[in-house]
Amino acid sequence: MKGEGDTGGEVAEYSLDKVNGGDNVSKWPELESKYFMHTVNRVPVTLVRGEGARVWDDNGREYLDFVAGWAVNSLGHSHPVVAKALAEQAHTLIQVSNQFYTIPQLQLAELLVQHSCLDKVFISNSGAEANEGAVKLARRYGKLNRKGAYEVISATGSFHGRTLSMVAASGQAKHQEPYQPLPAGFVNVEYNNIAAIKSATTDQTCAILLEPLQGEGGVNIPDDGYLKTVREWCDEKGILLILDEVQTGIGRLGTLFAYEQHGIEPDIMTLAKGLGSGVPIGAIMVKESANVFVPGDHGSTFGGNPLVCAAAYATLKYVIDNNIAGNVKKVGQYFIGRLEELKKKYSFVTDVRGRGLLLAIEFDREIADDLLKACLENGLLVNRLNPSALRFMPPLIIGNGEVDEAISILDKVLATV
Ligand SMILES: Cc1ncc(COP(=O)(O)O)c(C=O)c1O
């Protein structure tokens, strides 16, 4: 239905090009170099379609996708439940101002609260933005409860996003150096080192921000008891514990949220990636005791709009109703067992690690780029974690069969090293 002043043409005229034309030479990399900022060295594949754990390129070639949009497509590609929610909502109401109540946003918030230890929700558009909001919330808390304390302690090797403040929070020189000077108020200390946290805590500290397992920074698992001790320290000092579950949340590690595996509860938790199974969404969740925002303190034009919330609601409900986290636990254990077999077989494999379906394999040499290319040629998409490690973060709905398929490609590829 058009507005009165709309004199536009047929709907079909506004469709995008779907395929390459079948000449086996992709025209898209050329368009990219001409028109798109060069912020990433892309894998030379143009993906046009996905279903379940599989994607297809513009020449019709099929790949098993163990990257899943960087741990995003929790229900795989174009899951019917998500597609239906999006299509219905797209034909109903896509965006209105957050001055109005909207049903998908509020039903999503209810579901998140009912299935977590947190009490209130704010919806953002990404992980970085959720973390920004979490830090604002912690600073507001510091102003009200800790005489203006504003500093946030975070960990080296962490990754919290690409905004300036989140670059300051993420303790990685390669992300920080190009943008100095960074916003003040962030102190980076060694991950998995409780003494470092204690000695960095001052009267100015309002919160500690940690990933329960560092994803981007290397699939680094903290020692048992680390997060529990951090929780106790926060309680002792009256400071907030913010858990960044942007990558670990929504079943990725085999429980709906990673904090469940540590016997603790955060004061603030952030989510994104898997929450919408592909639509851009993030969430800040907070305990009532730290729920200090008042009207005007925070906001977003798009955050929590009906379209993304309908998709996220469908995703989360499906994950919960079908015990997808239980599947992750089972398949993850099988996967890690099969990776261990590769470690036994190939002496240059030095480590296999991770939890659930966030796993990494490490080598004693810098072969990750070559292996990624070889996997690609054999129809498997993997992530290069660093020059000598690969990361696997497939959709959460995979079974042992897909793991076997990936392992047999990896085996073939490793045999050529
Ligand atoms: C733990 C963690 N936090 C935050 C982010 C940033 O999320 P986004 O890219 O949606 O801003 C990421 C992205 O990889 C992440 O892994």
The ligand as an SDF file (V2000), in Angstrom:
LIG
                    3D

 16 16  0  0  0  0  0  0  0  0999 V2000
   32.6960  -10.8380   23.2910 C   0  0  0  0  0  0  0  0  0  0  0  0
   32.3550   -9.8080   22.2590 C   0  0  0  0  0  0  0  0  0  0  0  0
   31.8950   -8.6150   22.6570 N   0  0  0  0  0  0  0  0  0  0  0  0
   31.5460   -7.6730   21.7730 C   0  0  0  0  0  0  0  0  0  0  0  0
   31.6830   -7.8820   20.4180 C   0  0  0  0  0  0  0  0  0  0  0  0
   31.2940   -6.7980   19.4540 C   0  0  0  0  0  0  0  0  0  0  0  0
   30.0780   -7.0940   18.8950 O   0  0  0  0  0  0  0  0  0  0  0  0
   29.5990   -6.3380   17.5740 P   0  0  0  0  0  0  0  0  0  0  0  0
   30.5380   -6.7290   16.4790 O   0  0  0  0  0  0  0  0  0  0  0  0
   28.1900   -6.8320   17.3690 O   0  0  0  0  0  0  0  0  0  0  0  0
   29.6400   -4.8930   17.8680 O   0  0  0  0  0  0  0  0  0  0  0  0
   32.1750   -9.1060   19.9670 C   0  0  0  0  0  0  0  0  0  0  0  0
   32.3540   -9.3540   18.5260 C   0  0  0  0  0  0  0  0  0  0  0  0
   33.0290  -10.2350   18.0860 O   0  0  0  0  0  0  0  0  0  0  0  0
   32.5160  -10.1000   20.8990 C   0  0  0  0  0  0  0  0  0  0  0  0
   32.9970  -11.2870   20.5220 O   0  0  0  0  0  0  0  0  0  0  0  0
  1  2  1  0
  2  3  1  0
  2 15  2  0
  3  4  2  0
  4  5  1  0
  5  6  1  0
  5 12  2  0
  6  7  1  0
  7  8  1  0
  8  9  2  0
  8 10  1  0
  8 11  1  0
 12 13  1  0
 12 15  1  0
 13 14  2  0
 15 16  1  0
M  END
$$$$
